[in-house]
Amino acid sequence: MAANTALAENRKNTIPVPEKRRHLAIICSKGSLDMAYPGLILANAALMAGLDATIFFTFWGLDIINKAKVDTLHVSTVGNPSMSIPTMVGGLPGMAAFATSRMKKEMEELDIPGVGEFLEVLHDSGAKLYACQLAMEMFKLKEDDLIEEIDGVLTAMDFVELTDGAQVIFI
């Protein structure tokens, strides 16, 4: 009995078992400036920790990777329960612009890149960035409308298959 155990132990030590890498999959479904950063920061943290990182942009999250919108994302002041202002005040002209400029200033002071630059850094660091095919069709977007760092357009089923076993975060 002890000989069989010793033999099994020896086999475990000599046969290399490939280790499956940890994987973080992030679904970005909102396209405001304050909702773009959580997904980007989490993907960056995953890469820094040695994990694979995949981001799937769907519905309004497509604004984050839309060439025409990526540099003009703004903070949503209306209906945002975390804003310390009444909803009525948040809807006044200039409030969204004011909140956006404050957030951009704070991010800059923390040396956090703008969304477009952040996407470049993530892509260059190995993150995979995908757009949702159905949302693209709904909003009548073409691949040419997207930033060049996008790795492709996937169906939801493709995304599920691609990220099998990953930890999934929905934003």
N, C-alpha and C positions, 0 to 999 in steps of 0.2 A: 504494500500500500504506500509506504513512504517513498519507494523507488518510483512509482507512477507519478506521485506528486512532484518529486524532484525533476522527473523528465518533462512534465508539463511546465514547470517553472522555467526550465532551460529553454524550451521552445518559445515561450513568451518573450524571453530576453533576446533571442536570435532572429526572430521573424519581425521585420519592421511593419508596423501597422500605420498606414497613412492616417494622419490626424486631420479631421474635418475642421476647416477654419470657421470661426464664429462669423456671423453675418448679421448686419443690421439693415433692415429694409424700412424705408421711410416713405409714407404716402403724404404728399403735400397737396391739399385740396383747397387751400385758400390763397388768394393772390395779393393780399395787402403786405406792406413792408413789415409790419409787426408779426405777420404769420410766415413770412419767408425765412427769417433768421432762425427760428427754432430747428427747422429741418436741416438747414445748412450747418449750423453749429453742431448738431448731433452727428451728422455724417462726418464732419471733420474730427470730432472726438473719437468716433469709431475707427477712422483711419489711423489716428494717432495711437490708438490702443492696439493696432495690429489686426483689426477686424476688416472684413469686406463691407463695403457700404453701397447701397443701391437706393436711389431716390426715384419715385414714380410721381410725376406731376399730372394731376387730373382736375377736372372742372376748373374752378377759378385759379387753382394752382398753376395752370398753364401760363398765367400772366407772368410768373416768375421766370419763365424761359422763353417768353415771347420777345423777339428782338425789339418790337415797337413799344413794349411796356416795361422791360426789365429795369431800365434806368429811371422810370417815373412812378414806381410803386409808392403808395402813400399809406399812412396810418389811418385806420378807420376809427373815426371819433364817434360815430353814431351807432348805438346798439352795442358798444364795447363796455361791459360791466366793470372793467378794470380802469377805465378812464375816470379820473376824479372830478369829472364835470357832468352836469345833467345832460341827458340826451338832447334836449332842446338847444342847449348852448353848443353842443358838439356839432349841430347842424348849421350853425351860423357860418356865413361866408368867411373863409380864411382859417377856420379852426383846424381843418384837416392839414392844410399847408403848414400851419404853425406847429402842430403835433409832429408832423413828418420832419420838419427842419430840426426840432428838438431831438428827436430820436436819432437822426443822422449825425447830429453833433455829438451826442453821447456815444454812439458807436465809433465815431472817428477818434474821440478821446481815448477810447479803449483799444484803439488800433485794430478795429474789426473792419475788414474791407467792405466796400459796397457790394450789393448783391451780384452784379455782373462779374466783378473781379473774384468774388468768393466762389462762384460757379466754375470759373476758369481754374482756380486753385484746386478745387475738389476734383475736377476732371483730370487735371494734370497729376494729381496724387493717387489716382486709381479708382475714384468713385465712379459708379455707373449711373448715368442720368437718362431717364426714359420719359417720354410723353405718352399719355393715354390715347389710344386710337379713337375710342368712342367719343371722348371729350373733344378731340381734334375735329371729328366729323360734326359734332353738335355746334361748335363755334366756328365751323367752316374755315379751319386753319390748315395750312399745308406745312410740310417739313421745312420749306424755305422761310416760313414765318418764325422759325425757332432759332435760338442761338446755336452756334456751330459746335458747342461742347456736348450737345445731345447725342447719346449713343444710338438712339433709334426710337421708333414708335411701336408700342406693344399693346396688345389687347390685355384686358384685366386677367384673362386666363393665362396668357404668356407670363405676366408678372408673377402670378401665384406660382406657376411652375418654376420660374427662374429663381424665386426666393424661397423655395421649399426648405424648411428647417430654420429659416432666419427668424430673428426676433423682429416683429413688425410694429412700427409706431405710426399711428394715424394722426395727422395734424390738419 
